[in-house]
Amino acid sequence: MKRLFPPCTNLAAFLCAGLCLVTSAVWAQELSKQNPPAAAADKALQVPDLSSADLAPKVVEDFSTPALTKGTVLGSIEGLEIENDEDPMFTREVVRVMWRGGDPIDLYVLKPVGVKKPPVILYLFDYPTETDQYRKAEFCRRLTKEGFAAVGFVPALTGQRYHDRPMKEWFVSELRESLASSAHDVQMVLNYLTARADVDMSRVGMFGDGSGASIAILAAAVDPRIKTLDLLDPWGDWPDWIKESKRIPEKERPDYLKPEWLAGVAPLDPVKWLPELKARKVRIQFVKDIAVTPADVQAKIGAAVPQNAQILRYENTAAFNAAVAGGAGFDWIKQHAGGSTPKEYHAARQSRPKNSTAESKNSQQ
């Protein structure tokens, strides 16, 4: 049963609604060595949260940090393939993974045809996005264009992962869990991709939109495998975001402004973690008239980014749409995530049958 909302004003919903249009702009080692700042790590090990502790195997997860600490116990990273299909330009797998009891995650793994070990970009869109866009052939072609693999899924308490909860519990009411468990998921997905060994884990990028951008910041800050980040209107600066964001129903806002609630999410504020990204390639984009992240909060987040980050600001959604029309919004992260494999990729394009039945059919989706 899904929580009902009034029409969304956030950018992800606006863009995903137009995926079928030609000018659609939707965009979509070892972790024990990757610790958060010492104070956070110490706290994590002292007061862990127990999740599904009555299940076998036992799951122990700390929601006070985005890192997978030494005390974290999650399940297997093995995946169950539930779907596999091909397009002349890409392959698409749907793999179900589950490292927490009762929380299966459907991963959409897209790979360009003809590239043996492509670089990979993870995509995490804004709440409450579903995974429907990964069913659209044109969208998948844009993600895999220039020889890139793409992996998409939804954060905790979103889409197919919102179930078996009372209606009063949703992504924001459980923000601490939503952010931390989703940041843990990103790292577990990277572990899964490493085990697959069919993508280039030395060239990993991540695109995040809205809440997905917040999660991307948290995950990348504690996992150096993510080398490149493309962030669109991330949530953050929690006291002011909660006070002003249009994402929050007015009748619920007072509950989230209580000191104890804000204290719970404070360790997971992207503003705190952004300085940890100084060694990464980062682009952050803000659209001024998107009220999910208010303009003054956008300014505070922008002020926290490392000096090496590129910041783009758009006055309105029309200006943003013009800038990313025709799939151009994917170009930056591909250019900075390690480039493509042009010989293999372009050879495969040249050998592809033109006007094939499959391509004609898929182009209509």
N, C-alpha and C positions, 0 to 999 in steps of 0.2 A: 504494500500500500504506500503510495507516494504522498509526500507533503504537497499541498496545493499552494501556489503563489499567485499573486497578481501578475500581469504581463511584465516580463523582465525588461529592464532598461539597460542591463549590462552589455558590454560589447560582444562577449562570447555568444550570448543568445541571439543578438542582432545578426551576427555574421553567420552562425550556424543555420539560421533560418533561410539564408540565401545560398546554400551550398550548390543548389541546382542551377544557379545562374552562371553564365559564361564569365562574368566579372566577379565571381565569388571571392571573398577575401578571408574566408575562415582558415585558420592555420592549425591550421591546427596549431697482492692485492689483498688483499685480505682486509676485511672490515675491522678486525680487532686492532689494526694499526691506525685506524682512522677515528680518533677520539675528538670529542668536543673540547672547548676550553676546560682546563682542569677543574674549576669550581663546579661547572655543570656536570662533568663526568662523576665527580665525587658524590654530588647530590643524587645523581641517577642511581649509583650503586647502593646508596644508603636507604633510599625510600622508593623502591621500584613499585610500579603499578602491576597488579596481577590481572591478566586478561585470560579468560577461559581457563582458569587454574584447575577447574574440575574436569577438564577434558584430557584425553590421552592422544598424542603427547601433550604434556603441560606446556602452556605458552606463558612466558613472562616478558612483559613489555613495559618500558618506561616512557610515559607520555610527557615527561618534563624536558626531554631533549630530542632533537632530530636525529641524533646518532644512534646507531646500533651499538650499545655498550657491551662490555664483557658479560654483563648480567642478563642480557637479552636472550631469550630462548624462543625461537620461532620454528615452524615446521619445515618440511622438505621444500627444496626449490624445484623439484621435478614438476613438469607440466603435462597435462593431458590434452592432446590435440583433439579438438571437437569439430574442426572445419579446416578444409584446405582446398583452395581453388586458384585458378590461374587466369591471367589476362595476358595478351601479347606483350605487355610492357612490365608487368609486375606479378608476383605471387602473393597470396594472402593466406595466412594461417590465423586461426583463432585457437589460442592455447589457454586452457583453464589451469590456473595455479591456486594453491590454497595453503598458506603458511599459518593461518589462524582458523580454528574451528568455526564453521558457519559463515566464513567470509571468502567465498570463491571470487577470484578476479579473472576476468576475461581479457587476455592480452591480444591485441591485433598486431601481428608481426608481418610487415610488408617489406618485400625485397625486390629490387630491380632485376629484371630478367637479364642474364648474361654476366652478372658481376659476382664473382666467387665469394669475396669477403668484403662487403661494402662498409663504409663508415655508417654510424647509426645515430639517429636523433630520436629522443623520447618526446612525446607530445602529451601535455596535460592541460586540458581546457578548464574554463571557469565553471564553478558551481552554478546551476544544476545540470550541466551538459551530459548528454548520453553518448553512446558510441555509434550512433546511426551514421555519422559522416564517413566512418571507415567502410561502410557498405557501398559507398558511391565510387564508381570507377574513376571518374574525373578527379575527385579529391585524392584518391590513392595514387594516381599518376603524378599529381603535383608533388606529393610527399616523396615519391621515389625518383622523381626527375633528377637527372644528372648523376645517377648511380648511388643514391642514398637508400639505406634501409630506414624504416620508420616503425616505431613501437608506440601504440596508443592504448590507454586504459583510462579508467575514471578513478578519482580519489575516493577515500572512505566516505561513507554516507552519501553517496552520489550515484545516480543512475541505477544500474543493476546491483549495486552494493548497498542500496537503502532498503532494508527489509528487517523484519522481526524487531522493530523498534516502536515504542509508543510515539504517537504523532507529535508530541511536544519535543521530542529529541530530533534534532536535525543538524546539518553541517555546522551552523554557527553556534547553536546552543551547546554543542559538544566540540567547540573549536579546538580545544587542547588535544583531544583524541584525534579529531579529523586531520589536523596538521601533522602531528607527530607520527601517527600510524601511516599516513600517506608518504611522509618523508622516508620512513622505514621501508615502505613498499618500493619506492624508487631504488633504494639500495639493493633490495632483494631481487628486483627485476634485473638490475645490472649483474647480480650474481648468476641469475638464470641465463642471461645472454652470454656470460663468460663460459658457463658450462656447455652451452650449445656450440660455441666455437665457430659459428658461421657468419659473424659480423666482426668488424675491426674494432676491438675494445680500446685501442689506442687513440681512436678518433670518435669520441662520444660527445654529442651535443644535447641540449634539452631546450625545448620551447615551452613556455608556460604563459597562460592567460588568466588574469584575475587571481582567484584562489590557487589555480595551478601554478601561477608565477610565484606566489608566496611559498608554495611547497618546493618548487624548483630551487629557490634561494636557500631554503633550509637544507635540502638534500645536498646541493653542491657545496655548501659551506663545510660539510663534514665528510664528503666523499670526493677525493681529487680525481676520480675517474671521469667526472663530468668536466670537460675542458672548455665548453662554450655554452653560453646562456643567452637566450633571446626572450625577454620578459615584456609582457604587455599589461599595463595597469595592475601591478601587483597590489594585493591587500597588505596592510601593515599599519604600524604606529597605532596599536590597538586601542588605547583610550580614546583618541580622537576619531579613529575609524568607526568604532562602535557608537560614539556619540552622534556622528554625522551621516554615516552611510545609508543610502536608500535601500540597501539589501536587508536592513533590519526592520521587521514589523514594529511599529511604534509601541504597541502594547507589550512587547517583549523587551524593548530597549532598557528599561530600568533594571531588569534582572542582570543584564550583561555589564552594567555600569557599577555594579557592586564591587567594593574593593577586593573581596575574596575571589570573585570570578576573574577580574583583571589580573590579579596576582598569579592565577593559575596559567594564564596564557602569556604572561610577560616573558618567560624564557624562550618562547617561540615567536618572538616578534622579528619579522624580516629586517627591520631597521637595525636590530642588534647584530644580525648575522651578515648583512651586506658587506661590511668591511673585510670579512674573511675571504671575499672573492677577488682580492687584488691580483692574484696570479692567474685569473681566468680571463677569457674574452667575453665581455658582457655588453649587451645592448639592452636598454630599457626604453620603452615607449609609453607615453602618456597621452590620453585623449581627454581634453579638458572638460568636455560636456558629459562625460560618463560619470554619473553621480554615485556609482557603487563605491568608487574610491574618490572622495571629495578632493577638490583642487588643492586645498591647503595640506592635505595628507600626501598628495602626489608630490608636493614641493618638499616635504620632510623626507620622504623616501628617496627622492632625487638627490637630496643633500647628503644622504648616507652612502651613496654608491662610491666605489673606488674611483680614483682619478682617471684610471685607464678606461672606464666604461664610457660608452657612447650613449647620449641621451637625446631622444627625439620627442618633441612636443607638438601635438596637433590641437588646433583650436576647437575642432568639432569632428564628428564621425564622418562627415562628407569629405573633409580634407584627408582623413585617414584612409577612407575607402579609395579615394583617388590615388593615394600613394601605393596601395597594395593591390590594385586591380590586376586581374589576370594571373593571380598567383605570385606576384612579385614579392609578397610578404615573406615567402620562404627563402628568398635569395640570400639574405644576409647570413643566416645561420649556416647555410650550406657553404658559403664562401669562406667562413671562418672556422668551420668545424673540421677542417683538414682537406677540403677539396674533394673532388670526385675521382673516379677511376675511368678517365675518358676513353682509353683504348678499348677496354672491355665493353663499356656502356655504349659507346657510339657504334662499335662493331655489331652489337646486338640490335641496335636500332636500325642499322642498314640492312640487316638480314631479316628483319621482321616482315612478314607478309603484309602487303598493303591492302587496305579495305577488306580485311578478313571478316568473316562472319562474327567471330567472337568480339572483335574490336567494335564493329558496328553495333552489336547488341549492347555492349557495355557502355558505349558512348551515350546511350539514351537514358542511362540510369541517373 
